[in-house]
Amino acid sequence: MDLSTLPLVGPLLHGGADLLAATTAVLSPVAGGLAAAIAVVLLTVAVRAVLVPLAVLQVRAERDRRRLAPQLAGLRKRYAKDREQLQRAMQELYTNERVSPLAGCLPVLAQAPVLSLVYALFTHASIGGVTNTLLSATLAGVPLGHSLVVVVSSPLWAHAWVIVLLLAVLAIVVELTRRANLRWNPAAVPDAAVPGAAATAAIGRYAPFVTVVFAAIAPLAAALYVLTSAAWTYGERAVLRRVLA
């Protein structure tokens, strides 16, 4: 099914394609072949700048959860064998302290539509019956619509280093962000007496790297978005945590 024909999605795809094409055209005299890739980066920066107020709420929520950490630890110990009662007690604590446990998810949820738009823009050969010229844009010889999987299985395999390098940088940024998060909100030591505690801790350790896997199978343009957004998050959190601590 062609998503560009849907009532709501079609105009968004057209608008996004026009915006990226116009930005690329403006940058081309200066950036040359890098113009389209830079346009994607600038789009990411613009989106993250708009979402700064949500990031402020997120850091404030993290600060509040850190303040409540001793009480939460006490509740977990008290209701270790009664999960339902634990959930009710935690919810009551959050309500009394006026802390939203979901505030930390707001920036991610707000970005999801934009990332989906970038993904769609670079996976459709045509938009509304018009040839998608964005697919002809490249970065160091790799089309922005190609993923690592596509590149290594095509005659362009020699250019796979471009995406591998991007993924390596993304993995480093993700790890730095994870460590910064642990310094800000230290994770509780898994209780061996609680079933599944060790598995949950292991999942939490490696879950952030799901973004690296996504970037490997997504179009290069979407991977650029993810990397730029991850780098922004790392810097943004460092600043806001100093200001709001």
N, C-alpha and C positions, 0 to 999 in steps of 0.2 A: 504494500500500500504506500502511496506517495503522501507523506506527511504534509507536504506543502499545499495539498488540496483541502486540508481540514480547515474549518472556519476560523478557529483561533490560532492554530499553529502556523498556517500559511502566511498571514500578515507578519508574524514575528520572524519567520525565516526570511521573508523578503526584506523586512526592515534591517535585520542583522546582516544579511548579505550586502545590502546597499551601504550600511555603515562601515563595514570592514572594507568594502571595495573603495569607498570614498577616502577613508583613512589611508589605505594603501596607495591610492593615487597621489595623495598629498605628500606622502613620505618618499615615494619613488625617486624623485629627483635627487634626494639626499642619500637615501638608504639603498637604492638600487634593488637588487634581488632579495634583500632582507626586509623590504617594506611590509610585506604581508605578515611575516612573523612578528615584526615589531608592532604591527597593528593589533594583533591578538594580545600581545603583552600589555599594550596601552589600554585595551578594552578591559583586561583583567584588573589593572591598576584602578581604572575608573570605577569598576564595580566594587572593589574592596574599599575605595575611598568613600563611596556612598554608604557602605555597611559599617563604617567606623562606630556610629552610635550603638549598633548591636554588639560590636566587639567590646565596647565599654560595659554594657550590661553583662556580657559574658565574664569579663574579668572581675567585675563586682560580685557576680554569683560565685566565682571560684574563691574569692576572698571570704565570702560568707560561709562557704562550705568548709574552708580551712578553719574558720573560727568555730564552726560547729563540730569539727572532727572529733574532739574528745567525747562529746555527748553522743555522737553517732557510734563511736567505738563502744561506748557503754551500752547502748541499745542492742548492738549486734551481740555483745557478750551475754546480755540479759535474756534476749529472745533467740538465742542460737538455734534452738530446737523448734521454734514456732515462726515459720517464715511469714505467715499471714499477719500475725501480731507485730512482727518486726516492721513490715511494710506500713501498717497502720500507725505505729509509733513514730516511724521516720516521717511519714506524711504530716502527722500532727506537729512534729518539731519544726518542719519546714514552714508549715502554715503559721505557727505561733511566731516564728522569727521572720516571717515574710520573705522567705527565700524560695526561689523557683528552681527546682532541680533540672528543669528543661532549658533554662536560660543559656547554658553552654552550647546548646544545639542550634541556636538561632542563626548564627552566621553561616553554618553549613547548609541549613535548610534554605536560607535565602539565596545562596549561590547555586543551588541545584538546578533551577530553571535556566540560568545563564550557561552553566556547563553543558546542560542538555542541548541548548541552542547551538553552542559552538560545535558540539559533537555532530549534531544533525547537519549543520552547514557544510561540514567537511566529509560527509558520508553520502551526500546526494549528488548524483551527476547532473541533475536538473532541478530547478525550483520553479514550480508553476509552469512547467513546459519550456522554461528558458535555461539554456546551458549555464551551469554553475562555474563561472570563471575562477572562483576561489581555488578550485582543485588544481589549477595550473600553477599556483604559487608554490615555491619551494624554499627550503632552508638547507644550505650547503648541499644542494643536489637532491634532497629528499622532499618529495611532494608533501604538503601539509596534510593531505588527506590520507597518507599512508601510515600504518602502524609499524612497529618493530617486526611483528610477525609477517606482515606483507613484504617489508623490505628485505628481510633475510631469505625469503623464498622467491625473490625476483632478481632480475639482472642488476638491480641497484644494491645488492648485498654488500658491496664494498663500501657503501655509504652508511652502513648500519651503525658505525661508530658514533654518528651524530646523535642517534636516539639513545644508544648505550651510555654515552657521556651525559646526556640529559637525565637519564634514569639514575645514574650514579650520583649526580648532584642532588636530585630529588630525594634519594635514599639518605644522603647526608643531612639534608635539611630536616627531613622527617625525624631522624634520630636526634638531632640537636633540639628539635621542638619537644620530643618525648622526654628528653633529659631535663629540659627547662621546666616542663610541666611537673615532673617528679620533684624537682627542687622546690617548686611553688606549693604543690600539694603532694607530699610524700604518700606513697601507696602503703596501705596497711599490710603487715606481714600476714600471709595466708595462714589461717588456723587449720592445722592438720585434723582437728576434730570435726570440722565442717565439711560435709561431702561436696566434692567438686571445687573446693576453694583453690587448690593448686592449678587445676585446669583453667579456672576463670582467670587466675593471675597470668598464666601462660598466654591465654588469648589476648589479655590486655597488653602484654608485652609486644606482641607481633601484629596486633590489629591495625596500628597506624600504617603499616607497610602495605596494606591493601591498596592504597593510593598509587604505589609504585607499580603494582600488578596491573591496575587499571590503565595507568599511563603507557604500559608496554603494549596493551592490546587496543588502545584507543588511537584515533588519528593523531598525528604529530601536533596538530593545532590544539587539540584538547590536552595533550601532554604538556604543551607550553603553558596553557592556562593553569593546569594543576601545579606545575612547578612555580610559576609566578605567584600564585595564590599562597602556596606553602611558604615561600620566602617572605611574602608580605606578612603572613600570620606570625612567623618567627620574630620578625622585627617589631611588629605591632604589639605583640604580647610583652616583649621586653620593655618597650616604652610605657605601655599602660600599667604594667605591674609596678613599675617604679613610681608612676604618678599616683596611682590609686591605692598603693599599699597602705 
